[in-house]
Amino acid sequence: MNKTLYRVIFNRKRGAVVAVAETTKREGKSCADSGSGSVYVKSVSFIPTHSKAFCFSALGFSLCLALGTVNIAFADGIITDKAAPKTQQATILQTGNGIPQVNIQTPTSAGVSVNQYAQFDVGNRGAILNNSRSNTQTQLGGWIQGNPWLTRGEARVVVNQINSSHPSQLNGYIEVGGRRAEVVIANPAGIAVNGGGFINASRATLTTGQPQYQAGDFSGFKIRQGNAVIAGHGLDARDTDFTRILVCQQNHLDQYGRTSRHS
């Protein structure tokens, strides 16, 4: 196992979060080095937990700190990165009960919807990623209108790429409205989770890496330094089939926190 790069999964037999080896190739220095090099993580198969109790509680991952690329500060919310290509700018609306509704962008031929943000913070009421061509019922927002960006079909993977110098605050649930899909939250500046979770997501990835693409498909991450913290009310991933956290890590993983079942 690479001493500085881990894929973090929930191990049912151990009842704990463990680190497993990830296929990597060096591009410059490793994450532990002080330079500007990076490590590339290929997109490999998720390891299933086969568990309905995948919840992180009071986990403090002491991971490497990274800087983002956009120096913008906003109040809590989800804000599209206007510097991104138009085809990667989601439309941000509100549901009838006032929570953020993200009409994700048109997927590629491989089914990957790429969405770039200047800020991606989820409050305790949650947020919806609208992956439905027609009106649909959601748990968090009730009925929502169909997403006009999806006339050619819904997404298989919803990539949420945050370009900011501020960590994303995930304090509520992220629901996929409509067709179930894999959700990726990628913020090189860091991710802080306190009461976050996923609804109707087939798979979930939290990472401090930069998403990489090949022929319109999602191929992996280029991970530099990054900081991810899961604390307080933790991360509830019981509704996902697979969940992973991809980060750089310089210390031994087993000294951090524990997992617990939320009733």
N, C-alpha and C positions, 0 to 999 in steps of 0.2 A: 504494500500500500504506500502510495506517495505520502511522505510524512507531513506535507503541508496542504493536501487536498483531499477532501472527504465528500462522500455522498452520505447524507444522514437519513436514516429510515427508522421506522418503528419495528422492532423485533418482537413478534408475538410470544415466542418461547421464553425470551428473557423478560418480557414485559417492560422494555426500556428502549430508549433511543440509543442506537449504536451507529458507529461509523463503518462504512464498507468501502472497498477499493473502487476507484473510478478510472476508466480508461482515459489516459491523458497523454498529450505530447507537449514538450517544452517549446515555448516561443520566447526566447530571452530568458530572464531570470525567473525563479520560482516565486510564489506568493510570499515566501518568507524573506526574500531578498529585499533590499532597500531601494532598488532601482524601479524603473517604469515598465519592467517586463510583465508578462502575463502567462497564464496557463490556460490552454484550450481544453474544454471538457466536451467530449462528443456526446450527442444525444443517444443514450443507450436505453434499453428496456427498463421500465420501472420494476421495482421488486414489490410484489403485492404484500400487504400486511394481512389480508384476510381477517381484518379486525374491525369491529364496530366501535371500538373505543380508542381511537387514535387521537389523543388529546395531549398536548404539551402543557405543563403547568409549572410556573416559576422557573423556567429555563433561562439562564443567563449565558448565552453563547458569547464568550469573549473572543471576538474575531477581529481580523485586520480591518483597519479603517480606510475608506477610499473617498476620493473627491469625484463629484459628478461633473457635468459639462455645462449646465445652465445655472447661472447665479441669480435665481429669482425666488423671492419669499412671498407666500400667500397665506391667507387664512385657511382653516380646514376646508378641504374639498378636493374635487377632481377637476383638473384644468388641462385642456389639450395643449400640446406643444405646437404653437403656430409656426415654428421654424421647421417642423417636420414636413415631409411630402404630404400633399392634400389627401392622397390615398391612404395615409396612415394617421389621419386626424379623425378621431371618433367625434360623434355629436353628443354633447352632454345636455341632458334634459332633467326634469324632475317628474317623478310619478305623482299620481293623484294625492298620495299621502305625504309628499314632500321629501322623498329620499332620492339620491342621485340615480338617474337612469342613463347608462352609457350605451348609445347605439354604436356598436362596434363597426369597424370598417369592413368593406368587401373582402372576403377571403381570396387567397390565391387559388390557382387550380388544384393545389395540394390541400386546400381546406384550412389554410393558416391565415387568421386575421391579425394583422400587425397594427398596434395602436400605440402612439407615442404621446407622452404627457409631460407637462412642466411640473405637475404636482399630482400625486395620487394618494390621498389620505381618505380613509374610510372611518366615519364616525360610528357611534354605538348603535345607530339605527340601521346601518348597513348600506349597501349599494347593489345595483343590478347591472349585469352585463347582458344587454339585450341581444340574444342569439336566435330570434324568431322572426320569420318572414310575415307571420300573421299575428293578430291579436292573441295574447296568451295570458294565462293566470300565473302569478308569482306568489311566493310565500311572503315576501317582504313588502311588495308594492301593490298587491292586488292585480287587477287587469291592467296590462300595458299594451300600447299599440305596436303593431309590427314594425320591424326595423327596415326602412327603405333601402339601406345599403346591402341588403341580403337578397335581392331579387334573383341572383344566380345560385343561391343556396346558402345554408347556414355553415358556420365554421366548425371544424373539427378541433382546432387549437386556437385559443384566444391569447395572444401575447400582449401583455401590458408593459411597455418599456418606458421607464421614468427617467427623464433627463433633467436632473436637479442636483444641487449641492446639499439638499436636505433629505434625510431619511423619510421613507414612507411610513405613516402611522396607520396601522391596521387595527382598529379598535371595534370593528363590527364585522358582520358576515358579508361575504361577497357571493351573490346568487347569480347563477347563469339562468337567464330567462329563456324558455323555449328548449331547443335541442341541447342535450347534455354535451359538455365539451371540456377539454383539458384547459386549465387556466395557468398561465405563467405570470408571475409578478417579478419584474427584474428592475432593481434600482441599485446601481453601483455605489450610491451614497449611503446605502443602508436600509434596513427594514426593521421596524419595531412593532411587535404584535402584543396586544393586551386585550383579549376578548375577541380576537378575530376568528374567522372560520369560513367554510365554504358550503354552499348549497347547490345541488344539481351540477357539481363539477365531477367529471369522471376521474381526472387526475389534477394534482396541484403541485406547482413548483414555486418556491420562494428562493430567490437568488440575488447575489450582488454582482452577477456577471452581466456581460453584454450579449444579448441574443445574436446568434449567427444563423445565416440562411444559405441555402444552396438550391438552385432551380425552383425557387418559390416555396420550398419546404423548410421547416424548422430543423436545424442540424445540431445545435448545441449552444454552448456559452463560452465566451472568452472572459475568464475571471481574473481580475486584478485583486486589489485589496478591498475588503468590504466588512461591514459591521451588521450583524443580525442579532436582535435581542427578542426573546419571547419570555414574557414575565406576567405577573399579576394574574389576570383571568385566562391567560394562556392562548393556545391555538386549538380550535376544535375542527378536526378533519375527519370526523366519523362518517360523514356523508360522501367521502371520496374513496375510490377504490385504491388509489396510490397517492402518496404524498412524499415529497422529497425537499430537502433544503440543500442548496449547493453554495458553498462558501469557501473562503480560505481560512485556515485554522492553524495556529502555531502551537497550541497547547493540547494536552490530552483531553479528548472529548469526555471521558467518563467522570471527570471531576465536576461536571455541570449538571445540577438539577435532577429532575425525575419526571416521570410521566404519571398521570393519574386519570381516573375515570370521572367524568362530570355527570352528575345525575340529572 
